[in-house]
Amino acid sequence: MTVMQYEALYLEINLFCCIIVAVIMIRSNTASQMKAQRVFLYSSITVLLFFITDTLCQLMLAGIIPYAAISLLLLKSIYFLSSTLMCMSWFWYFDALSRKEPSEKVPFHTLLLAIIQFILNLFNFRYGFFFSAGAERIYTRGPLFLLQYLFSYSFVVLAEVRSLKAVLKRKEYIDKDYLRMLAVFPIMPAAAGIIQYFYPFLPVACCCITLDMLMLYLDSMEDLISLDSLTGLNNRKRLLNSIADRMHGQSRSHQYLMMIDADHFKAINDTYGHLEGDNALRTLADVLRQACIPLKKRAIIGRYGGDEFIICMEADTGSEASETADSIHSLLNETSALHNLPYTLSASIGIARCTDDMKTVYDLINAADQKLYEKKKSRT
């Protein structure tokens, strides 16, 4: 492969990656306004800036566009600054996803490294301690060049540490699986960056970053499609599909379905407003999560609609399902007292076991719903 062919291939790969990230950025901007999605959008912008400056530098060094030493220095400075901002936005993204209640405020102290790097790059134009550019398309690394990588990689390390700490602290097994996945994401682009440090003419960082961004985007889109936006639980479609899978599995006869209905929810809405009603539903969802912790992966929790929730759990006997229901009642009482709610948050629960005569998901749901009706009627 000739030098010109190699340069053309490098530029084609960069251009292809730019197009993919641009599409991801546009789609992310219309997908959601949650904090994690907004941070992901910022990350996409910094990645695109990183790719564009890298491409322009290669075009300039290859003689395809006019060369000027000051222009190359400016592009390289933006390239390394965008790399740090990219890693910093990843850190913010992982931080937002690893917290149950992410802060809406941007941690200003994390900007300090980027500010220091920006100031040092201004001095680099005069002293060349990071890199310098000669008159004849000569680009030379300076004695402190490695420091540019350390600025970026500090955020990668911080993201890894934060994700691993969250894995160790979080009790919910579903959350742990997700956090482990987050902890793995930065490894591939970090390894690619190290390779490109030693082999700067290989576009491995561009490819690995694009692949990572695509995987993060697809994962976030799957969450938006399959999760209830208010409570974060499985939505109705995903819930019904999961129950159907269990009903057709080997443990069919060990499946118990709990239909859970928030008591006096209309009165809460009418008296305290819809915002407080939403808060009540989120609180109930959190209680259901806590009650299912001992079940580990044997339970599926979802919002069926309105103020109705469903737990489908695998159990050897009906007593285990009853114990889970008792735990929900107890946790609701504790939560109401702990948060000083102006109303008593309680729920009615109907439990049904999957039997051989139940052909569809709705047969099982209707059986649990009938039990729920009987329980409510017995209290009137």
C-alpha positions in Angstrom: 0.0 0.0 0.0 1.4 3.4 -1.0 1.5 6.4 1.3 -1.3 8.1 -0.6 -3.5 4.9 -0.5 -2.8 4.7 3.2 -3.7 8.3 3.8 -6.9 7.9 1.7 -7.9 4.8 3.8 -7.2 6.7 7.1 -9.4 9.6 5.9 -12.2 7.3 4.7 -12.3 5.5 8.1 -12.4 8.8 9.9 -15.1 10.2 7.6 -17.2 7.0 8.1 -16.8 7.3 11.9 -17.8 11.0 11.8 -21.0 10.2 9.9 -22.0 7.5 12.4 -21.4 9.7 15.4 -23.2 12.6 13.7 -26.3 10.3 13.2 -26.1 9.1 16.8 -25.9 12.8 18.0 -28.9 13.8 16.0 -30.9 10.8 17.1 -29.9 11.3 20.8 -31.0 15.0 20.7 -34.6 13.9 19.9 -34.7 10.8 22.1 -35.0 12.0 25.6 -34.3 15.0 27.9 -33.2 12.9 30.9 -29.8 14.0 32.3 -27.9 10.9 31.2 -29.2 11.4 27.7 -28.2 15.1 27.7 -24.7 14.2 28.8 -24.5 11.5 26.2 -25.4 14.2 23.6 -22.5 16.4 24.9 -20.2 13.4 24.7 -21.2 12.9 21.0 -20.4 16.5 20.2 -16.9 16.2 21.8 -16.3 12.9 19.9 -17.3 14.5 16.6 -14.9 17.5 17.3 -12.2 14.9 18.2 -12.7 13.1 14.8 -12.9 16.3 12.8 -9.7 17.8 14.1 -7.9 14.5 13.7 -9.1 14.3 10.1 -8.0 17.9 9.4 -4.6 17.3 10.9 -4.1 14.3 8.6 -5.3 16.2 5.6 -2.8 19.0 6.4 0.2 16.6 7.0 -0.6 14.7 3.8 -0.6 18.0 1.8 -4.2 17.6 0.7 -5.1 21.0 2.3 -2.8 24.0 2.7 -0.3 23.7 5.5 0.6 26.3 8.1 2.5 25.6 11.3 0.2 27.7 13.5 -2.9 26.0 12.0 -1.5 22.6 12.8 -0.7 23.7 16.4 -4.2 25.0 16.8 -5.8 21.8 15.4 -3.7 19.6 17.6 -4.5 21.7 20.7 -8.3 21.4 19.9 -7.7 17.6 19.3 -6.2 17.0 22.7 -8.7 19.3 24.5 -11.6 17.6 22.8 -10.2 14.2 23.9 -10.2 15.4 27.5 -13.7 16.8 27.2 -14.8 13.6 25.6 -13.5 11.5 28.5 -14.9 14.0 31.0 -18.4 13.8 29.5 -18.1 10.0 29.6 -17.3 10.3 33.3 -20.4 12.4 33.8 -22.5 10.0 31.8 -21.4 6.9 33.8 -21.9 8.9 37.0 -25.4 9.8 36.0 -26.2 6.2 35.2 -24.6 4.7 38.3 -26.6 7.0 40.7 -30.2 6.3 41.5 -30.9 10.0 41.9 -28.3 11.8 39.7 -27.7 15.5 40.5 -28.8 18.0 37.8 -25.7 20.1 38.6 -22.5 19.6 36.7 -19.6 19.0 39.1 -17.5 22.0 38.4 -14.3 20.6 40.0 -14.1 18.0 37.2 -13.6 20.9 34.8 -10.4 21.9 36.6 -8.2 19.5 34.6 -9.6 20.7 31.3 -9.0 24.3 32.3 -5.4 23.5 33.3 -4.9 21.7 30.0 -6.3 24.6 28.1 -4.0 27.1 29.8 -0.9 24.9 29.2 -1.8 24.5 25.5 -1.8 28.3 25.2 1.8 28.3 26.6 2.7 25.4 24.2 2.3 27.7 21.2 5.4 29.6 22.5 7.4 26.9 24.3 6.5 23.7 22.4 6.7 21.4 25.5 3.7 19.4 24.3 4.4 19.4 20.5 5.7 21.7 17.8 5.3 22.1 14.1 8.0 23.0 11.5 7.8 24.8 8.3 7.9 21.7 6.1 5.0 19.7 7.5 7.1 18.5 10.4 5.2 17.6 13.6 7.4 16.8 16.6 6.3 15.6 20.1 7.7 17.6 23.0 9.1 16.4 26.3 5.7 16.7 28.1 3.7 15.2 25.3 2.6 12.3 27.5 0.9 14.7 29.8 -1.8 15.3 27.2 -2.8 11.7 27.5 -2.8 11.8 31.3 -5.4 14.6 31.3 -7.8 12.4 29.3 -7.0 9.1 31.0 -7.5 10.5 34.5 -11.3 10.7 33.7 -11.2 7.2 32.3 -9.7 5.9 35.6 -12.2 8.0 37.6 -15.1 6.5 35.6 -13.8 3.0 36.2 -13.4 3.5 39.9 -16.9 5.1 40.2 -18.5 2.3 38.3 -16.7 -0.4 40.3 -17.6 1.2 43.6 -21.2 1.4 42.5 -21.1 -2.4 41.6 -19.8 -3.2 45.1 -22.3 -1.0 46.9 -25.5 -1.7 44.9 -27.6 -4.5 46.2 -29.9 -5.1 43.3 -28.6 -7.8 41.0 -30.1 -6.3 37.8 -28.4 -3.0 38.6 -25.1 -4.8 39.2 -25.2 -6.4 35.8 -25.8 -3.1 34.2 -23.0 -1.4 36.2 -20.5 -4.1 35.3 -21.3 -3.5 31.7 -20.7 0.3 32.2 -17.3 -0.5 33.8 -16.2 -2.4 30.7 -17.1 0.3 28.2 -14.1 2.6 28.6 -11.6 -0.2 28.4 -11.6 -0.6 24.6 -11.1 3.0 23.6 -8.5 3.4 26.4 -6.6 0.5 25.0 -6.9 1.9 21.5 -5.6 5.2 22.7 -2.5 3.5 24.0 -1.9 1.7 20.7 -2.3 5.0 18.8 0.2 6.7 21.1 2.9 4.3 19.9 1.5 4.0 16.3 0.0 7.4 15.6 -0.9 6.7 12.0 -3.3 3.8 12.9 -6.9 5.1 13.2 -7.7 2.5 15.9 -8.9 5.1 18.5 -11.5 6.5 16.0 -12.9 3.0 15.3 -13.1 1.9 18.9 -14.6 5.1 20.1 -17.3 4.9 17.4 -18.1 1.3 18.3 -18.4 2.2 22.0 -20.6 5.2 21.2 -22.8 3.0 19.0 -23.1 0.3 21.7 -24.0 3.0 24.4 -26.6 4.5 22.1 -28.2 1.2 21.3 -28.3 0.3 25.0 -29.9 3.6 25.9 -32.5 3.3 23.1 -33.3 -0.2 24.4 -33.9 1.3 27.9 -36.2 4.0 26.4 -38.2 1.4 24.5 -38.5 -1.2 27.3 -38.7 0.9 30.5 -41.5 2.9 32.0 -40.4 6.6 31.9 -41.9 7.5 35.3 -40.8 4.6 37.5 -37.9 3.1 35.7 -39.5 -0.4 35.9 -40.3 -2.6 32.9 -43.0 -1.2 30.8 -46.2 -3.1 29.9 -44.8 -4.6 26.7 -41.6 -5.9 28.1 -43.4 -7.1 31.2 -45.9 -9.2 29.2 -43.2 -10.7 27.0 -41.2 -11.7 30.0 -44.2 -13.3 31.8 -45.0 -15.2 28.5 -41.5 -16.5 28.3 -41.7 -17.8 31.9 -45.1 -19.4 31.3 -43.6 -21.4 28.5 -40.5 -22.4 30.4 -39.7 -25.4 32.5 -40.5 -23.6 35.8 -44.0 -22.8 34.6 -45.8 -24.3 37.6 -43.5 -22.3 40.0 -44.5 -18.9 38.6 -46.6 -16.7 40.9 -48.0 -13.4 39.7 -48.8 -10.6 42.1 -51.2 -7.8 40.9 -50.5 -4.7 43.0 -52.8 -1.7 43.1 -52.0 1.5 44.9 -54.8 2.3 47.4 -56.7 5.5 47.2 -54.5 6.8 44.4 -57.3 8.9 42.8 -57.7 10.6 46.2 -54.0 11.4 46.4 -54.1 12.9 42.9 -57.2 15.0 43.6 -56.0 16.2 47.0 -52.3 16.7 46.5 -52.0 17.1 42.7 -50.6 15.0 39.9 -46.9 15.7 40.8 -47.4 14.2 44.2 -49.3 11.3 42.6 -46.3 10.7 40.3 -44.1 10.8 43.4 -46.3 8.2 45.1 -46.0 5.8 42.1 -42.2 6.2 42.1 -42.1 5.5 45.8 -44.2 2.4 45.4 -41.9 1.3 42.6 -38.9 1.7 44.8 -40.6 -0.4 47.5 -41.3 -3.2 45.1 -37.6 -3.2 44.1 -36.6 -3.4 47.7 -39.0 -6.2 48.5 -37.7 -8.3 45.5 -34.0 -8.0 46.5 -34.0 -11.4 48.3 -35.5 -13.0 45.1 -32.5 -11.9 43.1 -33.2 -12.7 39.4 -36.3 -14.8 40.2 -38.6 -11.8 40.0 -39.7 -9.5 37.2 -41.2 -6.2 38.2 -43.2 -3.9 35.9 -45.8 -1.2 35.7 -48.9 -2.7 34.1 -50.7 0.7 33.7 -51.8 3.6 35.8 -51.4 2.7 39.5 -51.2 -1.0 38.8 -48.0 -3.0 39.1 -47.1 -6.6 38.5 -44.4 -8.9 40.1 -43.9 -12.3 38.4 -41.8 -14.4 40.7 -40.5 -18.0 40.7 -41.2 -19.7 44.0 -41.4 -23.3 45.3 -44.5 -22.5 47.4 -47.2 -19.9 47.7 -45.9 -18.9 51.1 -42.9 -17.3 49.6 -45.1 -15.1 47.5 -47.2 -14.2 50.5 -44.0 -13.3 52.4 -43.0 -11.0 49.6 -46.4 -9.4 49.8 -46.1 -8.9 53.6 -42.7 -7.4 53.0 -44.2 -4.9 50.5 -46.9 -3.9 53.1 -44.2 -3.5 55.8 -41.9 -1.4 53.6 -44.7 0.8 52.6 -45.5 1.6 56.2 -41.8 2.3 56.9 -41.5 4.5 53.9 -44.6 6.6 54.6 -43.2 7.3 58.1 -39.6 7.9 57.0 -40.5 10.4 54.3 -43.3 12.1 56.4 -45.8 11.7 53.6 -49.0 13.7 54.0 -51.0 10.5 53.2 -50.7 6.8 54.0 -49.2 5.0 51.0 -50.5 1.4 50.9 -51.4 -1.2 48.3 -53.7 -4.1 47.7 -52.1 -7.3 46.4 -53.7 -10.3 44.6 -51.6 -13.4 44.1 -52.2 -16.3 41.6 -50.1 -19.3 40.6 -49.7 -20.3 37.0 -51.7 -23.5 36.4 -51.9 -25.9 33.5 -55.2 -24.6 32.3 -53.8 -21.1 31.8 -53.0 -20.7 28.1 -52.1 -17.0 27.9 -50.5 -14.3 30.0 -53.9 -12.7 30.4 -55.3 -15.9 32.0 -52.7 -15.6 34.8 -53.2 -11.8 35.1 -57.0 -12.2 35.3 -56.6 -14.8 38.0 -54.4 -12.4 40.1 -56.8 -9.5 39.3 -59.7 -11.6 40.7 -57.8 -12.3 43.9 -57.1 -8.5 44.1 -60.8 -7.7 43.7 -61.7 -10.2 46.4 -59.2 -8.8 48.8 -60.5 -5.2 48.2 -64.1 -6.4 48.6 -63.3 -8.1 51.9 -62.1 -4.8 53.4 -65.2 -2.8 52.5 
